[in-house]
Amino acid sequence: QAKVLEDEPKSNEKNSVHKNRFQKSSDKTCTAAGLLTSVKEQCLFCNSNDHGAMDCDSKITLAQKKEILKSKGCCFRCTKSNHNSRFCRVNVSCAKCKAKHATSMCDPDYKKKSATVTESTKNDASSSKFESTNLLANGCLGKIIYLQTACAQIITNSGLPKSFLRMVIDGGSHLTFIKECVSRKHNLPVIGTHKISIMPFGKSERAPARLCRKVSLTLKSEYINDEVTINAIEVPEICFDSLSAPSLKEPLIHEFSINYRLADLCDSNVNVHHGISILIGSDFYWKVVTSNTKKITEDLMAIETKFGWTIHGVGSGHFNEYAFSVGINVANILHVQCELDCETVGNGLENFWTLETIGINNDNVTDKSHTKHFLDENITFENDRYCVA
């Protein structure tokens, strides 16, 4: 009985705890009150309570503001504490420049500096447009580079005195070109036109396409009566005019010229047109160049052509500034795209579906007379209906 009496107070105490559990206490304060504060944020820059550091328009410099933020461990971007600008995730926008930083941290000189740098960069690029190419060439090896140059007589019916033209033989060009002034002077026969687009060296954009005349000309060696007829496209210029011929002052080239005739070693008495007048491209390369070669040094080769032997490679003498830099300019005609006219393209596309190209002759089944004959012979109208025989 004593044990039962001891359990009763415990049971009553337990029940009272459960009842009080669901009763609201008048002494407790609402938890939302902890989110409210009566203390205003003080500006870090001017200690004002009327605005925060994000909107401060005090006259202190941007460098001074950064020093204040740095000393207090605040972000340069949003002026908040406990993080830096590298890890800032606060969504903030400047009221002046719309950039992602506080208005008080806007740099008024940033746009001026950017515009000045951009303008100076453009000016430097425009002023050194051609100089950069020469610098790349001049700083390469310090020795003269020989390209495949040759000299040949041009055979025409213009009645002009016998004259010779210098040329550069370049397998990197798709087509063969001739200077427009030379072609017009010798009245070369026009055999057609070509719309070409030349990709300049060192640029990614394509030059505007232009329609050029295609002419035919015959070249003859100064040593033998061997003639070569080629087709060339007229262009205003080919390359820099001071592309030098192989120098006989180099002992190895002089020794080679004793036994072999150099293609670009014209007699001083003949009339040679100034500069490079012709560029022999891949379309006529093997019509001019033979398969015979001679190795002068590890870096210098002699290649036989119909006009004599051309020298190609690195010479032993030091380069001439103009002669060497032109090697880069010759590369300006490495990419040439030819465009055909619409009629030619249309005829070519028609061959894809024309049966005659594979030997099958098909009658024109769409002829009106055949259609009318089929309707008359096989379709009749009886009892308000069409009947097929």
C-alpha positions in Angstrom: 0.0 0.0 0.0 2.9 2.4 0.7 4.3 1.7 -2.7 1.0 2.7 -4.4 1.0 6.0 -2.4 4.5 6.8 -3.6 3.5 6.3 -7.3 0.5 8.6 -7.2 2.5 11.9 -6.8 4.7 10.9 -9.7 1.7 10.1 -11.9 0.1 13.5 -11.1 3.4 15.3 -11.8 3.7 13.6 -15.2 0.2 14.6 -16.2 0.7 18.2 -15.2 3.9 18.4 -17.4 1.9 17.1 -20.4 -0.8 19.7 -19.9 1.6 22.6 -19.5 3.4 21.6 -22.6 0.6 22.9 -24.9 0.0 26.1 -22.9 1.5 29.4 -24.1 3.6 31.2 -21.5 2.9 34.9 -21.1 6.5 35.4 -20.0 8.1 34.3 -23.3 9.1 36.9 -25.9 8.3 36.3 -29.6 11.2 34.8 -31.5 10.8 37.2 -34.4 11.8 40.0 -32.2 15.4 38.8 -32.4 15.5 39.7 -36.1 14.7 43.4 -35.4 17.2 45.9 -34.2 17.0 49.6 -33.5 20.7 50.2 -34.2 21.3 51.7 -37.7 24.3 50.7 -39.9 27.1 53.2 -39.6 29.1 54.2 -42.7 32.6 52.9 -42.7 33.9 55.9 -44.6 32.3 59.0 -43.0 30.8 57.4 -39.8 27.4 58.7 -40.7 24.2 56.9 -39.5 22.1 58.2 -42.4 23.6 55.8 -45.0 25.7 52.7 -45.4 29.2 52.4 -46.9 27.7 51.1 -50.2 26.0 54.5 -50.9 28.6 56.9 -49.4 29.4 59.9 -51.5 32.2 61.3 -49.4 35.1 63.0 -51.1 37.8 60.6 -50.0 39.7 58.8 -52.7 39.1 55.2 -53.9 42.5 54.2 -52.5 41.7 55.6 -49.1 38.4 53.7 -49.1 40.2 50.5 -49.9 42.6 51.1 -47.0 39.6 51.5 -44.6 37.9 48.4 -45.9 41.2 46.4 -45.7 41.8 47.5 -42.1 38.2 46.4 -41.1 38.3 43.1 -43.1 35.6 44.2 -45.5 35.0 43.4 -49.2 36.2 45.9 -51.8 33.2 45.0 -54.0 30.2 45.2 -51.6 31.8 46.8 -48.5 30.3 44.0 -46.3 32.5 42.2 -43.7 33.7 38.7 -43.2 34.8 38.0 -46.8 36.8 39.6 -49.7 36.0 40.5 -53.2 37.3 37.2 -54.6 34.6 35.2 -52.8 31.9 37.9 -52.9 28.5 36.6 -53.8 26.4 39.7 -53.0 24.1 40.8 -55.8 25.1 44.5 -56.1 25.1 47.0 -59.0 26.7 50.3 -59.4 24.3 53.2 -60.0 26.9 55.1 -62.1 28.4 52.4 -64.5 26.1 49.5 -63.9 29.0 47.2 -63.0 28.9 44.7 -60.2 30.3 46.7 -57.3 29.0 49.2 -54.8 28.3 52.7 -56.0 30.8 54.1 -53.5 33.6 51.9 -54.9 33.2 53.1 -58.6 36.4 54.3 -60.2 35.6 57.5 -62.3 38.8 57.2 -64.2 38.4 53.5 -65.2 36.5 54.2 -68.5 38.9 57.0 -69.5 41.9 54.6 -68.9 40.2 51.8 -70.9 39.4 54.1 -73.8 42.9 55.5 -73.9 44.5 52.1 -73.8 42.2 50.8 -76.6 42.9 53.8 -78.8 46.6 53.6 -78.3 46.5 49.9 -79.1 44.7 50.6 -82.3 47.1 53.3 -83.3 50.1 51.0 -82.5 48.5 48.2 -84.6 47.8 50.5 -87.6 51.3 52.1 -87.5 53.1 48.8 -87.2 50.9 47.0 -89.7 53.7 46.3 -92.1 56.7 46.7 -89.7 55.8 43.6 -87.7 56.2 41.4 -90.7 59.7 42.8 -91.4 60.7 42.4 -87.7 59.8 38.7 -87.8 61.9 38.3 -91.0 64.9 40.3 -89.8 65.2 38.5 -86.5 65.2 35.0 -88.0 68.6 33.7 -89.0 70.8 36.7 -89.8 71.6 35.3 -93.3 70.1 36.0 -96.7 67.3 33.7 -97.9 67.2 32.8 -101.6 63.9 32.1 -103.2 63.5 30.4 -106.6 63.9 33.4 -108.9 64.5 33.2 -112.6 64.8 35.5 -115.7 63.3 34.7 -119.1 62.5 36.5 -122.3 58.8 37.2 -123.0 57.7 36.4 -126.6 55.0 38.7 -127.9 53.7 40.2 -131.1 53.6 43.7 -129.7 56.5 45.0 -131.7 58.4 46.1 -128.6 62.2 45.5 -128.3 63.3 42.2 -126.8 62.8 42.3 -123.0 63.3 39.9 -120.1 61.0 39.4 -117.1 62.1 38.3 -113.6 59.9 35.8 -111.8 59.6 33.9 -108.5 58.7 30.2 -108.6 56.5 29.5 -105.6 54.7 26.2 -105.0 52.8 27.7 -102.1 50.6 29.7 -104.6 47.7 27.9 -106.2 47.7 30.0 -109.4 50.2 31.9 -111.6 50.1 35.7 -111.6 51.5 38.5 -113.7 51.8 42.2 -113.0 48.9 44.1 -114.6 51.2 46.9 -116.0 53.5 44.3 -117.7 50.6 42.5 -119.2 49.0 45.6 -120.6 52.4 46.9 -121.9 53.0 43.8 -124.0 49.3 43.6 -125.0 49.0 39.9 -123.9 46.0 38.0 -125.3 43.1 37.7 -122.8 41.7 34.1 -122.6 39.2 34.6 -119.8 38.5 36.1 -116.4 38.8 34.8 -112.9 37.1 36.0 -109.7 39.7 35.6 -107.0 39.8 36.2 -103.3 43.3 36.5 -101.9 44.0 35.6 -98.2 46.8 37.9 -96.9 49.5 36.4 -94.8 48.9 36.9 -91.0 45.2 37.7 -91.3 42.1 35.5 -90.8 39.6 37.5 -92.8 39.2 37.0 -96.5 39.9 40.0 -98.8 36.9 41.0 -101.1 36.7 39.0 -104.3 37.7 40.8 -107.5 37.4 40.0 -111.2 40.7 39.7 -112.9 41.7 39.1 -116.5 43.5 35.8 -117.4 46.1 36.1 -120.1 48.4 33.8 -122.0 52.1 34.4 -122.5 55.2 32.6 -123.8 58.6 32.6 -122.0 61.9 31.7 -123.5 65.2 30.9 -121.8 68.2 33.2 -122.5 70.4 30.1 -122.9 68.5 27.8 -125.2 65.5 28.0 -127.6 63.2 26.2 -125.2 59.8 28.0 -124.9 57.1 27.6 -122.2 53.5 28.9 -122.6 51.6 29.6 -119.5 48.4 31.3 -118.4 48.5 34.0 -115.7 46.1 36.2 -113.8 46.6 39.9 -113.8 47.2 41.5 -110.4 48.4 45.0 -109.5 51.5 43.9 -107.6 53.2 40.6 -106.8 55.8 41.3 -104.2 58.4 43.7 -103.1 60.6 44.8 -106.0 64.0 44.3 -104.4 64.0 40.5 -104.2 67.7 39.9 -105.0 69.2 37.4 -107.3 71.8 34.9 -106.1 75.0 36.7 -105.3 78.2 35.6 -107.1 80.2 37.1 -104.2 79.3 34.0 -102.2 82.1 31.5 -103.0 79.9 28.4 -103.2 77.4 30.0 -105.5 80.2 31.4 -107.7 81.8 28.0 -107.9 78.4 26.4 -108.9 77.8 29.0 -111.6 81.1 28.0 -113.4 79.6 24.6 -114.3 75.9 25.4 -114.3 73.9 28.3 -115.8 72.0 30.3 -113.2 68.4 31.2 -114.2 68.5 34.6 -112.5 71.8 35.8 -113.9 70.9 37.9 -116.9 73.5 39.6 -119.2 74.0 43.2 -118.3 73.3 44.2 -122.0 69.7 42.9 -122.1 66.6 44.9 -121.2 65.2 43.5 -117.9 62.0 44.8 -116.5 62.5 46.1 -113.0 61.3 44.0 -110.1 59.3 40.7 -110.0 56.8 40.5 -112.8 55.6 36.9 -112.7 54.8 34.4 -109.9 54.7 30.8 -111.1 52.2 28.9 -109.0 51.5 25.2 -108.6 49.3 25.1 -111.7 52.4 25.6 -113.9 55.2 24.7 -111.4 56.1 21.4 -112.9 55.9 22.7 -116.5 58.8 25.0 -115.6 60.7 23.0 -113.0 62.5 19.8 -113.8 63.3 17.0 -111.4 67.1 17.7 -111.3 68.5 19.1 -108.1 72.0 19.8 -106.7 72.9 20.1 -103.1 75.3 23.0 -102.5 75.1 22.9 -98.6 72.9 21.5 -96.0 70.6 24.5 -96.2 71.1 25.5 -99.9 69.8 23.7 -103.0 70.0 24.3 -106.7 66.9 23.3 -108.7 66.9 23.1 -112.5 64.2 24.8 -114.5 63.6 25.4 -118.2 65.3 28.8 -117.8 68.4 27.6 -115.9 69.3 26.6 -112.3 67.5 28.4 -109.4 69.0 28.8 -106.0 66.8 28.0 -103.0 67.6 28.1 -99.3 69.9 29.8 -96.8 73.0 31.5 -98.2 76.3 32.0 -96.3 76.2 35.8 -96.7 74.4 38.2 -94.3 71.0 39.3 -95.5 70.0 42.6 -97.1 67.1 44.1 -95.1 65.0 44.6 -98.2 65.9 41.4 -99.9 65.1 39.3 -96.9 61.9 40.9 -95.8 60.3 40.4 -99.2 60.3 36.7 -98.6 57.5 37.2 -96.2 55.6 39.4 -98.6 55.7 36.7 -101.3 53.7 34.5 -98.9 50.9 37.0 -99.2 49.6 34.9 -102.1 49.5 31.5 -100.4 45.7 31.2 -100.4 43.7 32.0 -103.5 40.1 31.0 -103.9 38.6 31.0 -107.4 34.8 31.5 -107.9 33.0 30.3 -111.0 30.1 32.1 -112.4 26.5 31.0 -111.8 26.0 29.4 -115.2 29.1 27.2 -114.9 28.1 26.1 -111.4 24.5 25.4 -112.6 25.8 23.2 -115.4 28.0 21.3 -113.0 25.3 20.7 -110.5 22.9 19.5 -113.3 25.3 16.6 -114.0 24.5 15.1 -110.6 21.0 14.2 -111.6 21.2 14.1 -115.4 20.9 10.4 -116.5 22.8 11.1 -119.8 26.0 11.4 -117.9 25.9 7.6 -117.1 24.8 6.5 -120.6 21.0 6.3 -120.0 18.9 8.3 -122.5 15.5 8.9 -121.0 12.6 10.3 -123.1 11.0 13.5 -121.9 7.9 12.1 -120.2 6.6 15.5 -119.3 6.0 16.4 -122.9 2.4 17.8 -123.3 1.7 15.7 -126.4 2.5 12.5 -124.6 0.2 13.5 -121.8 -2.6 14.3 -124.1 -2.2 11.1 -126.0 -2.4 9.1 -122.8 -5.6 10.8 -121.7 -7.3 10.4 -125.0 -6.5 6.7 -125.4 -6.9 5.4 -121.9 -9.5 7.5 -120.1 -13.2 7.7 -121.1 -16.2 9.4 -119.5 -19.2 7.0 -119.2 -22.4 7.3 -117.0 -21.1 10.4 -115.2 -17.9 8.7 -114.3 -14.3 8.6 -115.6 -13.1 5.1 -116.6 -9.5 4.0 -117.2 -9.1 1.4 -120.0 
